[in-house]
């Protein structure tokens, strides 16, 4: 049984940070529209600020994407400490049945340390070919791919390399990453057993797929800040903390300055002598060793450098070495601000009801065959909400409630960016008339970075519905479908 472990709390001033500096940081995040979903700031072991932009909430896990890599790295560090493997073990030694004469000569020189430091020598990320391999044997696919550069000489961000770390651990222990880390990391830190997605063979993805609460992320960062000690107990060897967060290969040349400070063992170095785990669309666990602080954040943005710039410009200068005089007024203002954070609702550009809403409410729209798999839909325009009901091309019905003046909670599987079609995700939605004949809905999948904007134009001979995702690994252009009332 996992016992909840919460970090203590303090006023910012007592820990040497002005509440106004944190306010300035939050202001910058919102003014620059950086799409942050949550943040927790820890100083000297105490939470000094935390907030969730509604509809996100403290109890909800969030997709971590590549922050997963830092947890996979930790598992490897623990396994090394237990004598199960070493940094210089050859990768092929764990999979002798896969060795063939066709394997790349450089593959024979590939070591565990090269997987950890993203210096495998591949010219392209191996994760795509592995995920699409016809026989679904990701290990075989990885080992069959050519290695262009001598291992250890060339940096390439390679999520497939982290999967191989997971596969190695599972081959040695018979346990998935979650099973292995459960008694060694998650239970001591009071992290409720998380979800970590697996490949078709049941091997944890390693480099992505982990879902955690923001508080879990903050505790992980605090563990690293404390050099592997938690509540007086050694959890991770100090040597591993030092090794994992030190530079092992140069990644100079990236146009984003915080992606060119060097790479460790599944950790990025930052400017200002900081380090971090990070994940796509703005998931961050930033450790400030000199300032004795940790910042955990979740987001949905393409502009990850913009978030880090805001940290360096507004938050970092406000962290002082000594406690500051208490300022009850500023502290209370910050507390109120953080308690009422909210993602923007759609602007109400006119009265909630348009001149056509009563005429079209609850009427069925049939759509032409389309990539979005929408067969038919209806909009029920009520006093405080719109109830959108859709039937997909398999006959399943999906209902999402959209508040006019608030985010309304629900669940949905529609269009979500996730490989498991049977799994529902929590969604919160709002809606508004953009003009007399165009209704817009925002659906925020509140355990993910993803938001869908669904715009429906009722003004022509056809009903035209378009769906736009705000962030995506692939094509984020709007998909459009056409239908008619029946």
Secondary structure, DSSP 8 states (H G I E B T S, - for coil): -------EE--TGGGTB-HHHHHHHHHHHHHTT--EEEEEEEETTEEEEEEE-BT--TTS-EE-TTHHHHHHHHHHHHHHHTTS--TT-BGGGG-GGG--TTS-GGGGG-BHHHHHTT-S--SS-SHHHHHT-TT--HHHHHHHS---S-TTS-----HHHHHHHHHHHHHHHS--HHHHHIIIIIHHHT----EE-B-TTS-B-SSS-EEE-HHHHHHHHHHHHTTTEETTEE-S-HHHHHHHTS--B--TT-SSGGGSS-B-SS-EE-GGG-EEEEETTTEEEEEETTTTEEEEEEE--S-HHHHHHHIIIIIGGGB-SS-----HHHHHHHHHHHHT-B-------S-SS-TTHHHHTT--EEE-S-TT-EEEEEEEE-SSEEEEEEEETTS-EEEEEEESSS-EEEEE-TT-S-S-TT--EEEEEEEEEEETTEEEEEEEETTSS-EEEEEEE-SSSSEEEEEEESS-SS--S-EEEEEEE-
